[in-house]
Amino acid sequence: MARHLILLCLALHLDGSPANVRLELTDEHRRGLRDDDLDLQLSVTGIEFAERPLGSYAVYVGLTPDERTFDPESEHFVGTVTFFGTHPGQPFDVQFSVKPAIAAAFARDAQLDAIDVTFVPHGPPTVTATPILIRGVRLESEPA
């Protein structure tokens, strides 16, 4: 089944602090994100580093700026970027199913103008401070 790009953000740098990407929505995006016949995936692509990080990053979708309690039991938690088995200079990609997190965001505000994707380091500060480049954050749809 073919995936269809809904939203895209390019080049995000992670440095051991929480980082946020804001994906702006149009009316067409809102309609597509609410379509029950579509599965929604968050693709984080081109993850690259010079020295392998020893920590990980929790990924949240749909948190508001004033809602920055990072709880893995939250409906906004979609998964974790880990670096086990990865190698410096060899970019890799990860995908997360985000339909429940998107539905929760729209339940809070039916006229959302943006979806936030937040990366939160997990591990001691000395472990998670390794610089990481993410080349793309994409929200994609495919038939359910």
N, C-alpha and C positions, 0 to 999 in steps of 0.2 A: 504494500500500500504506500502511496506517495504521501510525503509530508508536505505541508504548506507553511511557509514562513508567515508569521503574523507580525512579530516585532523583533527588532534587532538593536543591539548596542555593541559598539566596537571598543576594544582596548581598555581593560580595567587592570589596575595594579593593586595587588594585595601586599600588605607590609606588616601584618601582625595586628592590625586594628580592624574593627568592623568596617566593611566597605559596602556601599549601597549603589545600585544601578536603578535608575528610574526609566521605565519604558512607557512613553507617552501613548495615550489611547485616543483613537478617533471613534466616531459612531460606528464605522464599519468594524473596527477592532472589537468594540463592546458586543456587537451582534455575534461575531465569530466566537468570542470567548464564552458566550452564554449558550451556544448551540449544544444541546444534549447529545447529538449524534457524533460529536467530535471528541477525541481524546486530546488532551493538551500536554505537551512536553516542554520542559525547559532544557535546552542544550547549552552546555558551557564548553566552549571549544578552544583549542589551541592553548591549553594550560601548559605553561613553560616555566622553567626555573634553572638557575645555574648550579645551585646546591640543593639537594633533595631536602624538602621540609620534613621535620619529624612529627609535627602536629597535624591537624586537619582543619577543615572549615565547614561549619554547619551552614546550610543554605535555607533561607526563609523567603517565602513569596507572599506578598500582599500585606505586609506590616505597614502601619502608618508611621509617620515620623515620631509621633508621641507614644507609640506602642512598641518601645524597644526593649521589652523583656524577652530574652532569648531562651525560650523553653522548648526542648525537643518534644515535649508532649503537646505542644500547640498545633492547631490545625494549619498553621502557616509554615511549620517545619516540613521540608520536602526531602531532605537527605543530607549526606555529608560528602565532601570532596576529600578523599584520602590520597596519600602519595605512596602507599605500599606497592611495591612492584614497578614503580615508575623510575625513570632515569633522567638525569640532567641532559638538556639539549634535545630531548625526544618528546615533543608536544603530545598531549593526550586529550580526549574529550570525555565528558560524562553527561548523562541524561537523567532527568527526574520527571516523574509523572506529577503534574501540578493541578489537575482538575479540582480536587477538594479545596486546595488553598485559594484558587481563583474564585470558586463558588463562595467561600467564606468572605473574601474581600468584597464581592458584589452584594452579598447579603447585608453587609455593613453599609454599603454605599452603592446604590444601583447606577449612579452616574459617575463612577470613577473616571478621573481624567488621566490616571497613570497607575501602573503596577510597579511596586518596588521589589527588587530582588536584593537580599541582604546576605553577605558572606561574613560569618562570625568565626574568628579563630578559636580553636579548642586545643589547649595544651599550655604549658608554661610559656611565659613571654619570650624567654630566650630560645625556645623551640620554634615558635610560630612566627618569628620576626624575619624569616628568610623571604626575600622579595620574590613575588610570583607575578607573571604576566598572564592574563586571560585575554585572548584575541577576540572572542565573541561571546555574547550572551543572547540567545535566541529563544523566543517563544514560538512554538510550532504546533500545528494541529494535524491530525490524521483521523480518518474514519474510525469510530469506536468498534 
